[in-house]
Amino acid sequence: MSEKTPIQKMMLTMGLAVGLPGTIIGVFYLLYSLVQAGHISWNMLLGILLAIIGYFFFLMVKNVLGKKDKY
């Protein structure tokens, strides 16, 4: 696979940044329904949501720095 140009790296990062709000809303709705059904607690909801947000930020930084094969 060829090396990505800086513009391609920035476009990947922008795509992740644009998709983040929709992902947060969708995941929150799913987890909220699980909390209402009594399957998980509010603390679990918060932990999962923060883990997903953190992973998105990790992917953004990884794409900008271009160290794709090292992680």
mmCIF file of the N, C-alpha and C atoms, coordinates in Angstrom:
data_MODEL
# 
_entry.id   MODEL 
# 
loop_
_atom_site.group_PDB 
_atom_site.id 
_atom_site.type_symbol 
_atom_site.label_atom_id 
_atom_site.label_alt_id 
_atom_site.label_comp_id 
_atom_site.label_asym_id 
_atom_site.label_entity_id 
_atom_site.label_seq_id 
_atom_site.pdbx_PDB_ins_code 
_atom_site.Cartn_x 
_atom_site.Cartn_y 
_atom_site.Cartn_z 
_atom_site.occupancy 
_atom_site.B_iso_or_equiv 
_atom_site.pdbx_formal_charge 
_atom_site.auth_seq_id 
_atom_site.auth_comp_id 
_atom_site.auth_asym_id 
_atom_site.auth_atom_id 
_atom_site.pdbx_PDB_model_num 
ATOM 1   N N  . MET A 1 1  ? 0.841   -1.173 0.000  1.00 0.00 ? 1  MET A N  1 
ATOM 2   C CA . MET A 1 1  ? 0.000   0.000  0.000  1.00 0.00 ? 1  MET A CA 1 
ATOM 3   C C  . MET A 1 1  ? 0.889   1.240  0.000  1.00 0.00 ? 1  MET A C  1 
ATOM 4   N N  . SER A 1 2  ? 0.540   2.211  -0.808 1.00 0.00 ? 2  SER A N  1 
ATOM 5   C CA . SER A 1 2  ? 1.357   3.411  -0.931 1.00 0.00 ? 2  SER A CA 1 
ATOM 6   C C  . SER A 1 2  ? 1.174   4.333  0.276  1.00 0.00 ? 2  SER A C  1 
ATOM 7   N N  . GLU A 1 3  ? 2.173   5.166  0.470  1.00 0.00 ? 3  GLU A N  1 
ATOM 8   C CA . GLU A 1 3  ? 2.134   6.136  1.568  1.00 0.00 ? 3  GLU A CA 1 
ATOM 9   C C  . GLU A 1 3  ? 1.103   7.210  1.254  1.00 0.00 ? 3  GLU A C  1 
ATOM 10  N N  . LYS A 1 4  ? 0.331   7.586  2.267  1.00 0.00 ? 4  LYS A N  1 
ATOM 11  C CA . LYS A 1 4  ? -0.692  8.606  2.089  1.00 0.00 ? 4  LYS A CA 1 
ATOM 12  C C  . LYS A 1 4  ? -0.061  9.994  2.091  1.00 0.00 ? 4  LYS A C  1 
ATOM 13  N N  . THR A 1 5  ? -0.605  10.860 1.253  1.00 0.00 ? 5  THR A N  1 
ATOM 14  C CA . THR A 1 5  ? -0.131  12.244 1.221  1.00 0.00 ? 5  THR A CA 1 
ATOM 15  C C  . THR A 1 5  ? -0.691  12.986 2.434  1.00 0.00 ? 5  THR A C  1 
ATOM 16  N N  . PRO A 1 6  ? -0.115  14.137 2.774  1.00 0.00 ? 6  PRO A N  1 
ATOM 17  C CA . PRO A 1 6  ? -0.651  14.908 3.905  1.00 0.00 ? 6  PRO A CA 1 
ATOM 18  C C  . PRO A 1 6  ? -2.113  15.305 3.727  1.00 0.00 ? 6  PRO A C  1 
ATOM 19  N N  . ILE A 1 7  ? -2.519  15.563 2.489  1.00 0.00 ? 7  ILE A N  1 
ATOM 20  C CA . ILE A 1 7  ? -3.927  15.918 2.239  1.00 0.00 ? 7  ILE A CA 1 
ATOM 21  C C  . ILE A 1 7  ? -4.831  14.724 2.525  1.00 0.00 ? 7  ILE A C  1 
ATOM 22  N N  . GLN A 1 8  ? -4.423  13.523 2.120  1.00 0.00 ? 8  GLN A N  1 
ATOM 23  C CA . GLN A 1 8  ? -5.219  12.327 2.382  1.00 0.00 ? 8  GLN A CA 1 
ATOM 24  C C  . GLN A 1 8  ? -5.316  12.053 3.880  1.00 0.00 ? 8  GLN A C  1 
ATOM 25  N N  . LYS A 1 9  ? -4.214  12.262 4.601  1.00 0.00 ? 9  LYS A N  1 
ATOM 26  C CA . LYS A 1 9  ? -4.235  12.072 6.051  1.00 0.00 ? 9  LYS A CA 1 
ATOM 27  C C  . LYS A 1 9  ? -5.196  13.051 6.711  1.00 0.00 ? 9  LYS A C  1 
ATOM 28  N N  . MET A 1 10 ? -5.167  14.305 6.235  1.00 0.00 ? 10 MET A N  1 
ATOM 29  C CA . MET A 1 10 ? -6.053  15.312 6.805  1.00 0.00 ? 10 MET A CA 1 
ATOM 30  C C  . MET A 1 10 ? -7.513  15.000 6.486  1.00 0.00 ? 10 MET A C  1 
ATOM 31  N N  . MET A 1 11 ? -7.780  14.485 5.284  1.00 0.00 ? 11 MET A N  1 
ATOM 32  C CA . MET A 1 11 ? -9.154  14.132 4.917  1.00 0.00 ? 11 MET A CA 1 
ATOM 33  C C  . MET A 1 11 ? -9.667  12.967 5.775  1.00 0.00 ? 11 MET A C  1 
ATOM 34  N N  . LEU A 1 12 ? -8.816  11.997 6.060  1.00 0.00 ? 12 LEU A N  1 
ATOM 35  C CA . LEU A 1 12 ? -9.217  10.905 6.952  1.00 0.00 ? 12 LEU A CA 1 
ATOM 36  C C  . LEU A 1 12 ? -9.565  11.444 8.338  1.00 0.00 ? 12 LEU A C  1 
ATOM 37  N N  . THR A 1 13 ? -8.737  12.346 8.824  1.00 0.00 ? 13 THR A N  1 
ATOM 38  C CA . THR A 1 13 ? -8.978  12.935 10.139 1.00 0.00 ? 13 THR A CA 1 
ATOM 39  C C  . THR A 1 13 ? -10.251 13.761 10.147 1.00 0.00 ? 13 THR A C  1 
ATOM 40  N N  . MET A 1 14 ? -10.484 14.523 9.090  1.00 0.00 ? 14 MET A N  1 
ATOM 41  C CA . MET A 1 14 ? -11.713 15.322 9.000  1.00 0.00 ? 14 MET A CA 1 
ATOM 42  C C  . MET A 1 14 ? -12.942 14.421 8.939  1.00 0.00 ? 14 MET A C  1 
ATOM 43  N N  . GLY A 1 15 ? -12.835 13.300 8.227  1.00 0.00 ? 15 GLY A N  1 
ATOM 44  C CA . GLY A 1 15 ? -13.940 12.347 8.169  1.00 0.00 ? 15 GLY A CA 1 
ATOM 45  C C  . GLY A 1 15 ? -14.280 11.785 9.541  1.00 0.00 ? 15 GLY A C  1 
ATOM 46  N N  . LEU A 1 16 ? -13.251 11.467 10.310 1.00 0.00 ? 16 LEU A N  1 
ATOM 47  C CA . LEU A 1 16 ? -13.485 10.986 11.675 1.00 0.00 ? 16 LEU A CA 1 
ATOM 48  C C  . LEU A 1 16 ? -14.110 12.074 12.541 1.00 0.00 ? 16 LEU A C  1 
ATOM 49  N N  . ALA A 1 17 ? -13.615 13.308 12.387 1.00 0.00 ? 17 ALA A N  1 
ATOM 50  C CA . ALA A 1 17 ? -14.137 14.409 13.195 1.00 0.00 ? 17 ALA A CA 1 
ATOM 51  C C  . ALA A 1 17 ? -15.594 14.710 12.856 1.00 0.00 ? 17 ALA A C  1 
ATOM 52  N N  . VAL A 1 18 ? -15.956 14.606 11.580 1.00 0.00 ? 18 VAL A N  1 
ATOM 53  C CA . VAL A 1 18 ? -17.341 14.865 11.180 1.00 0.00 ? 18 VAL A CA 1 
ATOM 54  C C  . VAL A 1 18 ? -18.255 13.731 11.655 1.00 0.00 ? 18 VAL A C  1 
ATOM 55  N N  . GLY A 1 19 ? -17.761 12.501 11.670 1.00 0.00 ? 19 GLY A N  1 
ATOM 56  C CA . GLY A 1 19 ? -18.571 11.368 12.087 1.00 0.00 ? 19 GLY A CA 1 
ATOM 57  C C  . GLY A 1 19 ? -18.710 11.217 13.589 1.00 0.00 ? 19 GLY A C  1 
ATOM 58  N N  . LEU A 1 20 ? -17.867 11.894 14.353 1.00 0.00 ? 20 LEU A N  1 
ATOM 59  C CA . LEU A 1 20 ? -17.879 11.744 15.810 1.00 0.00 ? 20 LEU A CA 1 
ATOM 60  C C  . LEU A 1 20 ? -19.207 12.126 16.458 1.00 0.00 ? 20 LEU A C  1 
ATOM 61  N N  . PRO A 1 21 ? -19.817 13.279 16.149 1.00 0.00 ? 21 PRO A N  1 
ATOM 62  C CA . PRO A 1 21 ? -21.081 13.626 16.817 1.00 0.00 ? 21 PRO A CA 1 
ATOM 63  C C  . PRO A 1 21 ? -22.205 12.623 16.560 1.00 0.00 ? 21 PRO A C  1 
ATOM 64  N N  . GLY A 1 22 ? -22.305 12.154 15.325 1.00 0.00 ? 22 GLY A N  1 
ATOM 65  C CA . GLY A 1 22 ? -23.334 11.161 15.010 1.00 0.00 ? 22 GLY A CA 1 
ATOM 66  C C  . GLY A 1 22 ? -23.114 9.848  15.736 1.00 0.00 ? 22 GLY A C  1 
ATOM 67  N N  . THR A 1 23 ? -21.853 9.469  15.858 1.00 0.00 ? 23 THR A N  1 
ATOM 68  C CA . THR A 1 23 ? -21.519 8.244  16.574 1.00 0.00 ? 23 THR A CA 1 
ATOM 69  C C  . THR A 1 23 ? -21.861 8.382  18.051 1.00 0.00 ? 23 THR A C  1 
ATOM 70  N N  . ILE A 1 24 ? -21.549 9.525  18.633 1.00 0.00 ? 24 ILE A N  1 
ATOM 71  C CA . ILE A 1 24 ? -21.861 9.749  20.049 1.00 0.00 ? 24 ILE A CA 1 
ATOM 72  C C  . ILE A 1 24 ? -23.361 9.661  20.287 1.00 0.00 ? 24 ILE A C  1 
ATOM 73  N N  . ILE A 1 25 ? -24.143 10.300 19.434 1.00 0.00 ? 25 ILE A N  1 
ATOM 74  C CA . ILE A 1 25 ? -25.605 10.284 19.597 1.00 0.00 ? 25 ILE A CA 1 
ATOM 75  C C  . ILE A 1 25 ? -26.149 8.874  19.432 1.00 0.00 ? 25 ILE A C  1 
ATOM 76  N N  . GLY A 1 26 ? -25.692 8.161  18.413 1.00 0.00 ? 26 GLY A N  1 
ATOM 77  C CA . GLY A 1 26 ? -26.180 6.802  18.172 1.00 0.00 ? 26 GLY A CA 1 
ATOM 78  C C  . GLY A 1 26 ? -25.825 5.840  19.291 1.00 0.00 ? 26 GLY A C  1 
ATOM 79  N N  . VAL A 1 27 ? -24.579 5.889  19.739 1.00 0.00 ? 27 VAL A N  1 
ATOM 80  C CA . VAL A 1 27 ? -24.143 5.003  20.820 1.00 0.00 ? 27 VAL A CA 1 
ATOM 81  C C  . VAL A 1 27 ? -24.856 5.355  22.121 1.00 0.00 ? 27 VAL A C  1 
ATOM 82  N N  . PHE A 1 28 ? -25.029 6.654  22.374 1.00 0.00 ? 28 PHE A N  1 
ATOM 83  C CA . PHE A 1 28 ? -25.725 7.055  23.596 1.00 0.00 ? 28 PHE A CA 1 
ATOM 84  C C  . PHE A 1 28 ? -27.166 6.543  23.589 1.00 0.00 ? 28 PHE A C  1 
ATOM 85  N N  . TYR A 1 29 ? -27.844 6.644  22.449 1.00 0.00 ? 29 TYR A N  1 
ATOM 86  C CA . TYR A 1 29 ? -29.227 6.161  22.367 1.00 0.00 ? 29 TYR A CA 1 
ATOM 87  C C  . TYR A 1 29 ? -29.288 4.658  22.636 1.00 0.00 ? 29 TYR A C  1 
ATOM 88  N N  . LEU A 1 30 ? -28.375 3.906  22.045 1.00 0.00 ? 30 LEU A N  1 
ATOM 89  C CA . LEU A 1 30 ? -28.354 2.458  22.269 1.00 0.00 ? 30 LEU A CA 1 
ATOM 90  C C  . LEU A 1 30 ? -28.072 2.129  23.736 1.00 0.00 ? 30 LEU A C  1 
ATOM 91  N N  . LEU A 1 31 ? -27.054 2.778  24.304 1.00 0.00 ? 31 LEU A N  1 
ATOM 92  C CA . LEU A 1 31 ? -26.709 2.501  25.691 1.00 0.00 ? 31 LEU A CA 1 
ATOM 93  C C  . LEU A 1 31 ? -27.787 2.976  26.657 1.00 0.00 ? 31 LEU A C  1 
ATOM 94  N N  . TYR A 1 32 ? -28.429 4.092  26.339 1.00 0.00 ? 32 TYR A N  1 
ATOM 95  C CA . TYR A 1 32 ? -29.509 4.592  27.188 1.00 0.00 ? 32 TYR A CA 1 
ATOM 96  C C  . TYR A 1 32 ? -30.664 3.597  27.231 1.00 0.00 ? 32 TYR A C  1 
ATOM 97  N N  . SER A 1 33 ? -30.967 2.984  26.084 1.00 0.00 ? 33 SER A N  1 
ATOM 98  C CA . SER A 1 33 ? -32.032 1.975  26.079 1.00 0.00 ? 33 SER A CA 1 
ATOM 99  C C  . SER A 1 33 ? -31.630 0.765  26.925 1.00 0.00 ? 33 SER A C  1 
ATOM 100 N N  . LEU A 1 34 ? -30.344 0.421  26.948 1.00 0.00 ? 34 LEU A N  1 
ATOM 101 C CA . LEU A 1 34 ? -29.885 -0.683 27.802 1.00 0.00 ? 34 LEU A CA 1 
ATOM 102 C C  . LEU A 1 34 ? -29.957 -0.313 29.277 1.00 0.00 ? 34 LEU A C  1 
ATOM 103 N N  . VAL A 1 35 ? -29.685 0.952  29.600 1.00 0.00 ? 35 VAL A N  1 
ATOM 104 C CA . VAL A 1 35 ? -29.804 1.405  30.989 1.00 0.00 ? 35 VAL A CA 1 
ATOM 105 C C  . VAL A 1 35 ? -31.268 1.351  31.416 1.00 0.00 ? 35 VAL A C  1 
ATOM 106 N N  . GLN A 1 36 ? -32.164 1.815  30.566 1.00 0.00 ? 36 GLN A N  1 
ATOM 107 C CA . GLN A 1 36 ? -33.587 1.811  30.895 1.00 0.00 ? 36 GLN A CA 1 
ATOM 108 C C  . GLN A 1 36 ? -34.124 0.391  31.083 1.00 0.00 ? 36 GLN A C  1 
ATOM 109 N N  . ALA A 1 37 ? -33.569 -0.557 30.333 1.00 0.00 ? 37 ALA A N  1 
ATOM 110 C CA . ALA A 1 37 ? -33.991 -1.952 30.470 1.00 0.00 ? 37 ALA A CA 1 
ATOM 111 C C  . ALA A 1 37 ? -33.342 -2.625 31.682 1.00 0.00 ? 37 ALA A C  1 
ATOM 112 N N  . GLY A 1 38 ? -32.358 -1.962 32.292 1.00 0.00 ? 38 GLY A N  1 
ATOM 113 C CA . GLY A 1 38 ? -31.715 -2.507 33.480 1.00 0.00 ? 38 GLY A CA 1 
ATOM 114 C C  . GLY A 1 38 ? -30.559 -3.445 33.203 1.00 0.00 ? 38 GLY A C  1 
ATOM 115 N N  . HIS A 1 39 ? -30.060 -3.470 31.970 1.00 0.00 ? 39 HIS A N  1 
ATOM 116 C CA . HIS A 1 39 ? -28.967 -4.377 31.629 1.00 0.00 ? 39 HIS A CA 1 
ATOM 117 C C  . HIS A 1 39 ? -27.603 -3.837 32.030 1.00 0.00 ? 39 HIS A C  1 
ATOM 118 N N  . ILE A 1 40 ? -27.423 -2.504 31.974 1.00 0.00 ? 40 ILE A N  1 
ATOM 119 C CA . ILE A 1 40 ? -26.161 -1.898 32.376 1.00 0.00 ? 40 ILE A CA 1 
ATOM 120 C C  . ILE A 1 40 ? -26.456 -0.702 33.283 1.00 0.00 ? 40 ILE A C  1 
ATOM 121 N N  . SER A 1 41 ? -25.429 -0.241 33.987 1.00 0.00 ? 41 SER A N  1 
ATOM 122 C CA . SER A 1 41 ? -25.595 0.902  34.886 1.00 0.00 ? 41 SER A CA 1 
ATOM 123 C C  . SER A 1 41 ? -25.177 2.187  34.169 1.00 0.00 ? 41 SER A C  1 
ATOM 124 N N  . TRP A 1 42 ? -25.469 3.331  34.826 1.00 0.00 ? 42 TRP A N  1 
ATOM 125 C CA . TRP A 1 42 ? -25.067 4.623  34.271 1.00 0.00 ? 42 TRP A CA 1 
ATOM 126 C C  . TRP A 1 42 ? -23.559 4.741  34.210 1.00 0.00 ? 42 TRP A C  1 
ATOM 127 N N  . ASN A 1 43 ? -22.871 4.192  35.198 1.00 0.00 ? 43 ASN A N  1 
ATOM 128 C CA . ASN A 1 43 ? -21.409 4.235  35.182 1.00 0.00 ? 43 ASN A CA 1 
ATOM 129 C C  . ASN A 1 43 ? -20.843 3.458  33.995 1.00 0.00 ? 43 ASN A C  1 
ATOM 130 N N  . MET A 1 44 ? -21.458 2.338  33.669 1.00 0.00 ? 44 MET A N  1 
ATOM 131 C CA . MET A 1 44 ? -21.032 1.556  32.513 1.00 0.00 ? 44 MET A CA 1 
ATOM 132 C C  . MET A 1 44 ? -21.283 2.336  31.229 1.00 0.00 ? 44 MET A C  1 
ATOM 133 N N  . LEU A 1 45 ? -22.424 3.011  31.137 1.00 0.00 ? 45 LEU A N  1 
ATOM 134 C CA . LEU A 1 45 ? -22.741 3.844  29.978 1.00 0.00 ? 45 LEU A CA 1 
ATOM 135 C C  . LEU A 1 45 ? -21.667 4.909  29.795 1.00 0.00 ? 45 LEU A C  1 
ATOM 136 N N  . LEU A 1 46 ? -21.322 5.595  30.868 1.00 0.00 ? 46 LEU A N  1 
ATOM 137 C CA . LEU A 1 46 ? -20.324 6.649  30.802 1.00 0.00 ? 46 LEU A CA 1 
ATOM 138 C C  . LEU A 1 46 ? -18.962 6.093  30.403 1.00 0.00 ? 46 LEU A C  1 
ATOM 139 N N  . GLY A 1 47 ? -18.587 4.963  30.969 1.00 0.00 ? 47 GLY A N  1 
ATOM 140 C CA . GLY A 1 47 ? -17.301 4.354  30.638 1.00 0.00 ? 47 GLY A CA 1 
ATOM 141 C C  . GLY A 1 47 ? -17.199 3.949  29.175 1.00 0.00 ? 47 GLY A C  1 
ATOM 142 N N  . ILE A 1 48 ? -18.242 3.322  28.654 1.00 0.00 ? 48 ILE A N  1 
ATOM 143 C CA . ILE A 1 48 ? -18.233 2.903  27.251 1.00 0.00 ? 48 ILE A CA 1 
ATOM 144 C C  . ILE A 1 48 ? -18.205 4.112  26.331 1.00 0.00 ? 48 ILE A C  1 
ATOM 145 N N  . LEU A 1 49 ? -18.996 5.122  26.643 1.00 0.00 ? 49 LEU A N  1 
ATOM 146 C CA . LEU A 1 49 ? -19.050 6.325  25.822 1.00 0.00 ? 49 LEU A CA 1 
ATOM 147 C C  . LEU A 1 49 ? -17.700 7.041  25.807 1.00 0.00 ? 49 LEU A C  1 
ATOM 148 N N  . LEU A 1 50 ? -17.065 7.166  26.964 1.00 0.00 ? 50 LEU A N  1 
ATOM 149 C CA . LEU A 1 50 ? -15.748 7.804  27.019 1.00 0.00 ? 50 LEU A CA 1 
ATOM 150 C C  . LEU A 1 50 ? -14.689 6.982  26.294 1.00 0.00 ? 50 LEU A C  1 
ATOM 151 N N  . ALA A 1 51 ? -14.790 5.663  26.352 1.00 0.00 ? 51 ALA A N  1 
ATOM 152 C CA . ALA A 1 51 ? -13.841 4.810  25.641 1.00 0.00 ? 51 ALA A CA 1 
ATOM 153 C C  . ALA A 1 51 ? -13.978 4.990  24.128 1.00 0.00 ? 51 ALA A C  1 
ATOM 154 N N  . ILE A 1 52 ? -15.200 5.094  23.639 1.00 0.00 ? 52 ILE A N  1 
ATOM 155 C CA . ILE A 1 52 ? -15.424 5.295  22.202 1.00 0.00 ? 52 ILE A CA 1 
ATOM 156 C C  . ILE A 1 52 ? -14.903 6.656  21.760 1.00 0.00 ? 52 ILE A C  1 
ATOM 157 N N  . ILE A 1 53 ? -15.170 7.691  22.544 1.00 0.00 ? 53 ILE A N  1 
ATOM 158 C CA . ILE A 1 53 ? -14.682 9.032  22.213 1.00 0.00 ? 53 ILE A CA 1 
ATOM 159 C C  . ILE A 1 53 ? -13.155 9.050  22.228 1.00 0.00 ? 53 ILE A C  1 
ATOM 160 N N  . GLY A 1 54 ? -12.559 8.427  23.233 1.00 0.00 ? 54 GLY A N  1 
ATOM 161 C CA . GLY A 1 54 ? -11.106 8.354  23.303 1.00 0.00 ? 54 GLY A CA 1 
ATOM 162 C C  . GLY A 1 54 ? -10.503 7.616  22.121 1.00 0.00 ? 54 GLY A C  1 
ATOM 163 N N  . TYR A 1 55 ? -11.165 6.551  21.682 1.00 0.00 ? 55 TYR A N  1 
ATOM 164 C CA . TYR A 1 55 ? -10.670 5.797  20.527 1.00 0.00 ? 55 TYR A CA 1 
ATOM 165 C C  . TYR A 1 55 ? -10.742 6.631  19.257 1.00 0.00 ? 55 TYR A C  1 
ATOM 166 N N  . PHE A 1 56 ? -11.820 7.405  19.102 1.00 0.00 ? 56 PHE A N  1 
ATOM 167 C CA . PHE A 1 56 ? -11.924 8.289  17.940 1.00 0.00 ? 56 PHE A CA 1 
ATOM 168 C C  . PHE A 1 56 ? -10.780 9.299  17.933 1.00 0.00 ? 56 PHE A C  1 
ATOM 169 N N  . PHE A 1 57 ? -10.485 9.900  19.081 1.00 0.00 ? 57 PHE A N  1 
ATOM 170 C CA . PHE A 1 57 ? -9.386  10.861 19.151 1.00 0.00 ? 57 PHE A CA 1 
ATOM 171 C C  . PHE A 1 57 ? -8.046  10.182 18.875 1.00 0.00 ? 57 PHE A C  1 
ATOM 172 N N  . PHE A 1 58 ? -7.872  8.972  19.370 1.00 0.00 ? 58 PHE A N  1 
ATOM 173 C CA . PHE A 1 58 ? -6.658  8.213  19.089 1.00 0.00 ? 58 PHE A CA 1 
ATOM 174 C C  . PHE A 1 58 ? -6.498  7.984  17.587 1.00 0.00 ? 58 PHE A C  1 
ATOM 175 N N  . LEU A 1 59 ? -7.586  7.595  16.903 1.00 0.00 ? 59 LEU A N  1 
ATOM 176 C CA . LEU A 1 59 ? -7.521  7.388  15.460 1.00 0.00 ? 59 LEU A CA 1 
ATOM 177 C C  . LEU A 1 59 ? -7.189  8.676  14.722 1.00 0.00 ? 59 LEU A C  1 
ATOM 178 N N  . MET A 1 60 ? -7.749  9.799  15.181 1.00 0.00 ? 60 MET A N  1 
ATOM 179 C CA . MET A 1 60 ? -7.451  11.072 14.537 1.00 0.00 ? 60 MET A CA 1 
ATOM 180 C C  . MET A 1 60 ? -5.973  11.416 14.654 1.00 0.00 ? 60 MET A C  1 
ATOM 181 N N  . VAL A 1 61 ? -5.416  11.271 15.833 1.00 0.00 ? 61 VAL A N  1 
ATOM 182 C CA . VAL A 1 61 ? -3.997  11.580 16.039 1.00 0.00 ? 61 VAL A CA 1 
ATOM 183 C C  . VAL A 1 61 ? -3.125  10.612 15.253 1.00 0.00 ? 61 VAL A C  1 
ATOM 184 N N  . LYS A 1 62 ? -3.485  9.349  15.246 1.00 0.00 ? 62 LYS A N  1 
ATOM 185 C CA . LYS A 1 62 ? -2.709  8.351  14.523 1.00 0.00 ? 62 LYS A CA 1 
ATOM 186 C C  . LYS A 1 62 ? -2.695  8.646  13.025 1.00 0.00 ? 62 LYS A C  1 
ATOM 187 N N  . ASN A 1 63 ? -3.820  9.058  12.459 1.00 0.00 ? 63 ASN A N  1 
ATOM 188 C CA . ASN A 1 63 ? -3.873  9.366  11.048 1.00 0.00 ? 63 ASN A CA 1 
ATOM 189 C C  . ASN A 1 63 ? -3.078  10.613 10.698 1.00 0.00 ? 63 ASN A C  1 
ATOM 190 N N  . VAL A 1 64 ? -3.111  11.608 11.562 1.00 0.00 ? 64 VAL A N  1 
ATOM 191 C CA . VAL A 1 64 ? -2.366  12.834 11.280 1.00 0.00 ? 64 VAL A CA 1 
ATOM 192 C C  . VAL A 1 64 ? -0.865  12.583 11.358 1.00 0.00 ? 64 VAL A C  1 
ATOM 193 N N  . LEU A 1 65 ? -0.426  11.829 12.348 1.00 0.00 ? 65 LEU A N  1 
ATOM 194 C CA . LEU A 1 65 ? 1.003   11.573 12.492 1.00 0.00 ? 65 LEU A CA 1 
ATOM 195 C C  . LEU A 1 65 ? 1.528   10.582 11.462 1.00 0.00 ? 65 LEU A C  1 
ATOM 196 N N  . GLY A 1 66 ? 0.651   9.731  10.937 1.00 0.00 ? 66 GLY A N  1 
ATOM 197 C CA . GLY A 1 66 ? 1.058   8.809  9.889  1.00 0.00 ? 66 GLY A CA 1 
ATOM 198 C C  . GLY A 1 66 ? 1.800   7.592  10.359 1.00 0.00 ? 66 GLY A C  1 
ATOM 199 N N  . LYS A 1 67 ? 1.692   7.237  11.613 1.00 0.00 ? 67 LYS A N  1 
ATOM 200 C CA . LYS A 1 67 ? 2.370   6.058  12.136 1.00 0.00 ? 67 LYS A CA 1 
ATOM 201 C C  . LYS A 1 67 ? 1.402   4.875  12.140 1.00 0.00 ? 67 LYS A C  1 
ATOM 202 N N  . LYS A 1 68 ? 0.816   4.617  11.006 1.00 0.00 ? 68 LYS A N  1 
ATOM 203 C CA . LYS A 1 68 ? -0.247  3.621  10.900 1.00 0.00 ? 68 LYS A CA 1 
ATOM 204 C C  . LYS A 1 68 ? 0.252   2.204  11.209 1.00 0.00 ? 68 LYS A C  1 
ATOM 205 N N  . ASP A 1 69 ? 1.441   1.845  10.774 1.00 0.00 ? 69 ASP A N  1 
ATOM 206 C CA . ASP A 1 69 ? 1.925   0.483  10.950 1.00 0.00 ? 69 ASP A CA 1 
ATOM 207 C C  . ASP A 1 69 ? 2.523   0.220  12.316 1.00 0.00 ? 69 ASP A C  1 
ATOM 208 N N  . LYS A 1 70 ? 2.788   1.249  13.087 1.00 0.00 ? 70 LYS A N  1 
ATOM 209 C CA . LYS A 1 70 ? 3.449   1.070  14.380 1.00 0.00 ? 70 LYS A CA 1 
ATOM 210 C C  . LYS A 1 70 ? 2.496   0.783  15.519 1.00 0.00 ? 70 LYS A C  1 
ATOM 211 N N  . TYR A 1 71 ? 1.180   0.950  15.338 1.00 0.00 ? 71 TYR A N  1 
ATOM 212 C CA . TYR A 1 71 ? 0.235   0.709  16.416 1.00 0.00 ? 71 TYR A CA 1 
ATOM 213 C C  . TYR A 1 71 ? -0.553  -0.523 16.161 1.00 0.00 ? 71 TYR A C  1 
# 
